[in-house]
Amino acid sequence: MAVNIDEFRKEVYNVVASIPSGRVLSYGQIAWLVGCPRHARLVGKVLHDVSEAEYLPCHRVVNGSGRTAPCWKEQRNLLKAEGITFRANGCVDMRKWQWKLEG
């Protein structure tokens, strides 16, 4: 499935901007929400390229296991500042902190 990257980026930004403080989503969940469930890596690429001027809470996006981005040390502190706690293995507890989207 070909992806219109500009539209994909816009939709990813909208989802990330909607994640409430103290909650996280995974790259895969965001891909699913924007209608491209097999494009979790593309979500990561799009978020990696976000400029600071966008003011997106990208720190609220982790991988499916709750791992933070390996080259972004500040992410963990930003999440802790929002009250998010980590399991002994260093991952976010997705059962506790994942944004529940059901109405």
N, CA, C and O of each residue as an XYZ file, in Angstrom:
412
protein
N       0.842     -1.178      0.000
C       0.000      0.000      0.000
C       0.887      1.242      0.000
O       1.699      1.434      0.905
N       0.730      2.065     -1.000
C       1.491      3.311     -1.077
C       0.918      4.325     -0.091
O      -0.297      4.442      0.065
N       1.803      5.044      0.563
C       1.395      6.018      1.567
C       1.715      7.422      1.059
O       2.826      7.693      0.602
N       0.737      8.295      1.147
C       0.980      9.714      0.874
C       1.663     10.266      2.119
O       1.017     10.468      3.147
N       2.958     10.509      2.029
C       3.743     10.852      3.217
C       3.292     12.151      3.866
O       3.323     12.267      5.092
N       2.878     13.119      3.079
C       2.433     14.393      3.661
C       1.149     14.207      4.463
O       1.009     14.758      5.555
N       0.219     13.436      3.925
C      -1.036     13.159      4.639
C      -0.769     12.289      5.866
O      -1.337     12.521      6.933
N       0.087     11.299      5.713
C       0.458     10.421      6.826
C       1.060     11.242      7.962
O       0.675     11.087      9.121
N       2.008     12.115      7.624
C       2.658     12.962      8.627
C       1.625     13.809      9.368
O       1.646     13.892     10.596
N       0.733     14.427      8.624
C      -0.297     15.273      9.225
C      -1.164     14.478     10.203
O      -1.469     14.952     11.297
N      -1.557     13.277      9.805
C      -2.393     12.445     10.676
C      -1.628     11.977     11.912
O      -2.183     11.955     13.011
N      -0.365     11.603     11.743
C       0.456     11.200     12.890
C       0.592     12.368     13.861
O       0.425     12.196     15.069
N       0.894     13.549     13.341
C       1.014     14.729     14.197
C      -0.277     14.976     14.973
O      -0.230     15.302     16.159
N      -1.420     14.825     14.323
C      -2.708     15.035     14.994
C      -2.912     14.051     16.137
O      -3.371     14.434     17.213
N      -2.573     12.784     15.909
C      -2.720     11.783     16.968
C      -1.770     12.092     18.121
O      -2.185     12.095     19.280
N      -0.517     12.349     17.819
C       0.472     12.617     18.875
C       0.077     13.857     19.673
O       0.222     13.880     20.895
N      -0.417     14.877     18.994
C      -0.843     16.100     19.683
C      -2.007     15.826     20.631
O      -2.222     16.578     21.582
N      -2.750     14.764     20.381
C      -3.929     14.432     21.198
C      -3.617     13.575     22.416
O      -4.467     13.434     23.296
N      -2.423     12.999     22.490
C      -2.095     12.119     23.621
C      -2.049     12.958     24.890
O      -1.262     13.899     24.990
N      -2.900     12.616     25.868
C      -2.918     13.427     27.094
C      -1.669     13.238     27.951
O      -1.002     12.205     27.893
N      -1.380     14.241     28.728
C      -0.282     14.178     29.679
C      -0.480     12.965     30.585
O      -1.595     12.682     31.021
N       0.608     12.256     30.862
C       0.524     11.093     31.734
C       0.075      9.829     31.027
O      -0.230      8.834     31.686
N       0.028      9.842     29.709
C      -0.361      8.668     28.919
C       0.622      8.474     27.784
O       1.298      9.419     27.378
N       0.711      7.253     27.263
C       1.586      6.946     26.137
C       0.832      6.127     25.096
O      -0.181      5.496     25.396
N       1.336      6.149     23.887
C       0.903      5.253     22.817
C       2.152      4.678     22.173
O       3.237      5.249     22.285
N       1.996      3.546     21.497
C       3.117      2.964     20.774
C       3.089      3.411     19.318
O       2.069      3.884     18.817
N       4.215      3.255     18.660
C       4.315      3.581     17.233
C       3.268      2.791     16.450
O       2.606      3.331     15.564
N       3.128      1.519     16.782
C       2.164      0.662     16.097
C       0.729      1.096     16.310
O      -0.082      1.035     15.386
N       0.408      1.533     17.512
C      -0.949      2.007     17.784
C      -1.250      3.264     16.971
O      -2.355      3.428     16.454
N      -0.274      4.134     16.866
C      -0.473      5.351     16.070
C      -0.661      4.986     14.603
O      -1.541      5.535     13.940
N       0.148      4.073     14.090
C       0.004      3.635     12.701
C      -1.398      3.074     12.468
O      -2.027      3.364     11.451
N      -1.872      2.284     13.397
C      -3.218      1.714     13.294
C      -4.279      2.820     13.300
O      -5.219      2.785     12.505
N      -4.128      3.790     14.188
C      -5.102      4.876     14.292
C      -5.192      5.718     13.025
O      -6.259      6.242     12.702
N      -4.088      5.850     12.310
C      -4.114      6.658     11.082
C      -4.429      5.812      9.849
O      -4.360      6.296      8.719
N      -4.773      4.548     10.077
C      -5.206      3.697      8.977
C      -4.097      3.001      8.220
O      -4.324      2.499      7.119
N      -2.908      2.960      8.781
C      -1.758      2.293      8.143
C      -1.101      1.352      9.146
O       0.037      1.585      9.554
N      -1.801      0.289      9.549
C      -1.329     -0.542     10.660
C       0.027     -1.211     10.454
O       0.625     -1.675     11.425
N       0.520     -1.274      9.249
C       1.805     -1.928      9.002
C       2.955     -0.920      8.875
O       4.032     -1.259      8.383
N       2.723      0.305      9.315
C       3.719      1.360      9.115
C       4.227      1.974     10.425
O       4.443      3.184     10.503
N       4.416      1.148     11.440
C       4.920      1.639     12.729
C       6.299      2.277     12.583
O       6.581      3.293     13.218
N       7.149      1.696     11.762
C       8.494      2.259     11.575
C       8.436      3.623     10.902
O       9.250      4.501     11.188
N       7.476      3.793     10.011
C       7.319      5.088      9.355
C       6.867      6.138     10.366
O       7.263      7.300     10.275
N       6.038      5.732     11.330
C       5.644      6.652     12.408
C       6.903      7.112     13.140
O       7.068      8.301     13.411
N       7.788      6.170     13.457
C       9.037      6.518     14.132
C       9.887      7.478     13.317
O      10.462      8.419     13.862
N       9.967      7.247     12.033
C      10.748      8.131     11.155
C      10.149      9.524     11.126
O      10.869     10.518     11.224
N       8.829      9.598     10.991
C       8.143     10.896     10.963
C       8.391     11.649     12.270
O       8.661     12.850     12.250
N       8.303     10.959     13.393
C       8.499     11.615     14.694
C       9.966     11.983     14.914
O      10.261     12.986     15.564
N      10.865     11.199     14.390
C      12.292     11.525     14.511
C      12.608     12.851     13.822
O      13.491     13.595     14.248
N      11.874     13.127     12.758
C      12.123     14.337     11.965
C      11.330     15.566     12.422
O      11.409     16.615     11.783
N      10.575     15.456     13.508
C       9.786     16.587     14.006
C      10.717     17.676     14.526
O      11.671     17.394     15.250
N      10.439     18.905     14.158
C      11.242     20.016     14.678
C      10.683     20.444     16.033
O       9.510     20.216     16.332
N      11.519     21.057     16.835
C      11.074     21.541     18.142
C       9.978     22.583     18.002
O       9.164     22.760     18.908
N       9.956     23.266     16.879
C       8.944     24.293     16.640
C       7.537     23.709     16.540
O       6.554     24.441     16.660
N       7.432     22.411     16.322
C       6.109     21.761     16.209
C       5.419     21.627     17.571
O       4.194     21.522     17.629
N       6.172     21.628     18.644
C       5.638     21.489     20.009
C       4.773     20.238     20.165
O       3.723     20.287     20.805
N       5.201     19.141     19.595
C       4.476     17.881     19.743
C       5.023     17.102     20.931
O       6.234     17.087     21.150
N       4.156     16.459     21.699
C       4.623     15.662     22.837
C       5.117     14.283     22.395
O       4.577     13.258     22.811
N       6.141     14.269     21.554
C       6.676     13.019     21.010
C       7.198     12.090     22.110
O       7.289     10.878     21.910
N       7.534     12.652     23.257
C       8.040     11.824     24.350
C       6.987     10.842     24.844
O       7.322      9.898     25.560
N       5.738     11.037     24.486
C       4.656     10.145     24.910
C       4.482      8.952     23.980
O       3.522      8.193     24.113
N       5.400      8.785     23.048
C       5.348      7.659     22.110
C       6.521      6.731     22.412
O       7.677      7.155     22.429
N       6.206      5.464     22.650
C       7.203      4.446     22.979
C       6.976      3.244     22.064
O       6.021      3.228     21.287
N       7.839      2.247     22.151
C       7.575      1.074     21.322
C       6.530      0.184     22.004
O       6.104      0.462     23.124
N       6.133     -0.862     21.333
C       5.052     -1.715     21.827
C       5.321     -2.359     23.172
O       4.386     -2.734     23.879
N       6.591     -2.492     23.536
C       6.960     -3.056     24.834
C       7.112     -1.993     25.910
O       7.358     -2.309     27.074
N       6.966     -0.731     25.518
C       7.124      0.359     26.472
C       8.526      0.927     26.539
O       8.827      1.752     27.400
N       9.393      0.482     25.622
C      10.759      1.000     25.604
C      10.797      2.402     25.026
O      10.084      2.719     24.074
N      11.635      3.229     25.612
C      11.816      4.590     25.115
C      12.821      4.568     23.969
O      13.500      3.567     23.742
N      12.905      5.676     23.256
C      13.838      5.785     22.132
C      15.274      5.663     22.644
O      15.636      6.339     23.606
N      16.090      4.825     22.028
C      17.442      4.566     22.553
C      18.389      5.763     22.518
O      19.312      5.830     23.330
N      18.190      6.679     21.628
C      19.116      7.820     21.517
C      18.538      9.111     22.085
O      19.035     10.197     21.789
N      17.495      8.998     22.897
C      16.832     10.184     23.438
C      16.732     10.046     24.955
O      15.692      9.650     25.481
N      17.793     10.368     25.639
C      17.864     10.193     27.089
C      16.845     11.041     27.843
O      16.378     10.638     28.908
N      16.493     12.211     27.305
C      15.554     13.115     27.980
C      14.127     12.561     28.014
O      13.318     12.976     28.844
N      13.823     11.628     27.116
C      12.453     11.106     27.037
C      12.001     10.528     28.374
O      10.887     10.799     28.822
N      12.837      9.754     28.998
C      12.486      9.124     30.276
C      12.161     10.190     31.334
O      11.181     10.057     32.068
N      12.975     11.236     31.410
C      12.728     12.297     32.395
C      11.440     13.060     32.093
O      10.708     13.435     33.009
N      11.166     13.286     30.818
C       9.917     13.965     30.448
C       8.704     13.134     30.862
O       7.709     13.675     31.344
N       8.790     11.828     30.671
C       7.690     10.948     31.076
C       7.551     10.905     32.598
O       6.439     10.961     33.123
N       8.672     10.807     33.299
C       8.632     10.807     34.768
C       8.005     12.090     35.299
O       7.262     12.063     36.280
N       8.305     13.214     34.653
C       7.745     14.502     35.076
C       6.222     14.525     34.952
O       5.559     15.318     35.620
N       5.667     13.663     34.106
C       4.215     13.562     33.951
C       3.619     12.483     34.844
O       2.424     12.197     34.768
N       4.460     11.879     35.698
C       3.974     10.884     36.641
C       4.063      9.451     36.160
O       3.666      8.536     36.881
N       4.571      9.236     34.969
C       4.686      7.885     34.432
C       5.822      7.161     35.136
O       6.917      7.697     35.305
N       5.539      5.946     35.538
C       6.533      5.124     36.214
C       7.021      4.032     35.270
O       6.396      3.749     34.248
N       8.144      3.427     35.630
C       8.769      2.415     34.791
C       8.889      1.104     35.546
O       9.032      1.094     36.769
N       8.832      0.011     34.823
C       9.020     -1.308     35.419
C      10.509     -1.509     35.697
O      11.342     -0.700     35.289
N      10.825     -2.578     36.383
C      12.214     -2.870     36.744
C      13.118     -2.996     35.514
O      14.316     -2.726     35.598
N      12.554     -3.403     34.378
C      13.355     -3.560     33.161
C      13.556     -2.241     32.418
O      14.177     -2.227     31.355
N      13.042     -1.132     32.955
C      13.231      0.181     32.355
C      12.162      0.592     31.363
O      12.231      1.682     30.794
N      11.172     -0.267     31.146
C      10.104      0.027     30.190
C       8.891      0.628     30.892
O       8.632      0.357     32.064
N       8.163      1.441     30.154
C       6.889      1.969     30.648
C       5.934      0.791     30.806
O       5.902     -0.094     29.951
N       5.167      0.766     31.872
C       4.142     -0.259     32.071
C       2.950      0.112     31.178
O       2.128      0.954     31.542
N       2.871     -0.525     30.012
C       1.845     -0.176     29.030
C       0.436     -0.446     29.557
O      -0.498      0.273     29.204
N       0.271     -1.454     30.383
C      -1.070     -1.726     30.934
C      -1.557     -0.564     31.796
O      -2.750     -0.261     31.828
N      -0.645      0.067     32.478
C      -1.004      1.151     33.390
C      -1.077      2.509     32.697
O      -1.966      3.304     33.003
N      -0.170      2.787     31.778
C      -0.023      4.147     31.241
C      -0.479      4.349     29.804
O      -0.514      5.478     29.316
N      -0.832      3.253     29.118
C      -1.292      3.399     27.733
C      -2.602      4.179     27.694
O      -3.497      3.949     28.506
N      -2.703      5.094     26.750
C      -3.922      5.883     26.565
C      -5.019      4.948     26.076
O      -4.903      4.357     25.002
N      -6.067      4.815     26.851
C      -7.205      3.979     26.484
C      -8.135      4.790     25.593
O      -8.662      5.819     26.015
N      -8.335      4.335     24.379
C      -9.056      5.125     23.387
C     -10.549      4.810     23.313
O     -11.289      5.512     22.623
N     -10.994      3.789     23.995
C     -12.420      3.467     23.927
C     -13.236      4.551     24.633
O     -12.823      5.113     25.648
N     -14.384      4.816     24.072
C     -15.263      5.873     24.557
C     -15.867      5.570     25.849
O     -16.632      6.377     26.377
